[in-house]
Amino acid sequence: MSSVSYLAILGLGGFFLLLGIIFVIWNKREKERYYNSILLTQRDVKESLTHDPDRPWLSAWQIGGRISLVLGIMLLIAGGVLWLIAH
């Protein structure tokens, strides 16, 4: 493998790691925005306090972020190991 291949793997790992961090932060902002808007529009504050019923679509960004984080870390480790072995 050439050094360009190792750099590509490391670049993809960094990209997925950054993407995962962005998704996790986005999820936190979306949940706060959703539950804060409920306080202003509904009489029943129970949903905003207990988060019941559960809204699975609010966790989609978090799940995607975690997958991206794991994938990014694995690619960074693999690219780093391959780069260290070759050099």
C-alpha positions as CSV (number, residue, x, y, z in Angstrom):
1,M,0.0,0.0,0.0
2,S,1.2,3.5,-0.7
3,S,1.3,6.3,1.8
4,V,-1.7,7.9,0.1
5,S,-3.8,4.9,1.0
6,Y,-2.9,5.3,4.7
7,L,-3.7,9.0,4.5
8,A,-7.1,8.3,2.9
9,I,-8.0,5.9,5.7
10,L,-6.9,8.4,8.3
11,G,-8.8,11.1,6.6
12,L,-12.0,9.1,6.5
13,G,-11.5,8.2,10.1
14,G,-11.2,11.9,11.0
15,F,-14.2,12.8,8.9
16,F,-16.4,10.2,10.5
17,L,-15.2,11.2,14.0
18,L,-16.0,14.8,13.3
19,L,-19.4,13.9,11.8
20,G,-20.2,11.8,14.9
21,I,-19.4,14.7,17.2
22,I,-21.6,17.0,15.2
23,F,-24.5,14.5,15.2
24,V,-24.3,14.0,19.0
25,I,-24.3,17.8,19.6
26,W,-27.1,18.2,17.1
27,N,-29.2,15.6,18.9
28,K,-28.7,17.4,22.2
29,R,-29.8,20.7,20.7
30,E,-32.9,19.1,19.0
31,K,-34.0,17.5,22.2
32,E,-33.7,20.7,24.2
33,R,-35.5,22.7,21.5
34,Y,-38.3,20.1,21.3
35,Y,-38.9,19.8,25.0
36,N,-38.6,23.5,25.7
37,S,-41.1,24.3,23.0
38,I,-43.6,21.9,24.6
39,L,-43.4,24.0,27.9
40,L,-44.6,27.0,26.1
41,T,-47.4,25.4,24.0
42,Q,-49.0,22.7,26.2
43,R,-50.9,22.8,29.4
44,D,-49.6,19.4,30.5
45,V,-46.0,19.7,31.5
46,K,-45.7,16.0,32.3
47,E,-44.3,15.2,28.8
48,S,-41.5,17.7,29.1
49,L,-40.6,16.6,32.6
50,T,-40.8,12.8,32.2
51,H,-40.3,12.6,28.4
52,D,-43.2,10.2,28.3
53,P,-44.3,9.1,25.7
54,D,-40.8,8.4,24.3
55,R,-40.1,10.0,21.0
56,P,-37.7,7.6,19.1
57,W,-37.1,10.1,16.3
58,L,-35.4,12.4,18.7
59,S,-32.7,9.8,19.3
60,A,-32.0,9.2,15.6
61,W,-29.2,11.8,15.5
62,Q,-27.6,10.3,18.7
63,I,-27.6,6.8,17.2
64,G,-26.2,7.9,13.9
65,G,-23.6,9.9,15.8
66,R,-22.5,7.0,17.9
67,I,-22.2,4.8,14.8
68,S,-20.1,7.5,13.1
69,L,-17.9,7.9,16.2
70,V,-17.2,4.1,16.4
71,L,-16.5,3.9,12.7
72,G,-14.2,6.9,12.8
73,I,-12.3,5.6,15.8
74,M,-11.9,2.2,14.1
75,L,-10.7,3.8,10.9
76,L,-8.2,6.0,12.7
77,I,-6.8,3.1,14.6
78,A,-6.6,0.9,11.5
79,G,-4.9,3.7,9.5
80,G,-2.5,4.5,12.3
81,V,-1.5,0.9,12.7
82,L,-1.0,0.4,9.0
83,W,1.0,3.6,8.8
84,L,3.2,2.5,11.7
85,I,3.8,-0.9,10.2
86,A,4.7,0.4,6.8
87,H,7.1,3.1,8.1
